[in-house]
Amino acid sequence: LAQVIFASAFHEALGWQGSPHIAHAMLGAVEVRLSYREESDSDGSTSTRSTPRRPSRPFLRDWYVGCGTAELAASARPQVLFEKECWPEEWGISRQQLSELLERVRNEPGWNPDNTVYDLVREFVVPATEGKGLGYAVLVNSGGPLEVNVMVSHAWGENAEEFLETVIRSTCDRDAMFICALSMYQAQDRAGPSIEDQIGTAVSESPFRRVLEHIRQRGCERPLAWRWHRMLRYLPAALWVLAACAYYTPLFLWQC
């Protein structure tokens, strides 16, 4: 059950409308990497070796045979901007650029206000980026990629305009958002890394994990700014104490 949920989660998160073969393949990679089997040495003793075991489930078995162990160890690939590697931490898009995108799609002939994020990617993002090998966020910031400081999680089946409006309303001008629909290269045309190439074969390599780790690391470098929101919990109590002091101090000092 956990594996089905894992596969379905990746299928939905990346917006694949077909069968989630890539998510299943990732499960296969995890199974192969974490599987060990006992082998008998020449002297008859039994030892545990890190020999990959063939996956037991049929769809994983087929994928394992087709790919081979060497390909399972392949690392995630970055997007390449002017012959320079650009990793997920720099796949950010600004609030202003989201506003421009929203205005542009609304003025696009044939655009339907009821379109979902699936439609946005298929009808606008892919045509705008295909052949360039760059995600939409990197393409519009080709002069200087934006370092991500906000991770945006969303559903691909939600209304595209409402989604963009919500993100614009909920962020500020200094924010650079990672939005998988816009940050990852979605064209699947071999001009750039495929979706599975950008994800990699290990959870630690995925853009989502890398971006969250990057945000956490940046926050830990500035602990006061990172933890200021926790102090807000004590603000009402602090104001109440100040108000009580201001009210009762004259009573005690001047008995009035």
Secondary structure, DSSP 8 states (H G I E B T S, - for coil): -HHHHHHHHHHHHTT--S--HHHHHHHHHHHHHH--EEEE-TTS-EEEE------SSHHHHHHHHHH-HHHHT-----EEETTEEE-GGG-BEEHHHHHHHHHHHHTSTT--TT-BHHHHIIIIIHHHHTTTTS-HHHHHTTTS-B---EEE---TTSBHHHHHHHHHHH--TT-EEEEHHHHS----SSSS--HHHHH-SSGGGSHHHHHHHHHHHHHHHSHHHHHHHHHGGGHHHHHHHHHHHHHHHHHHHH--
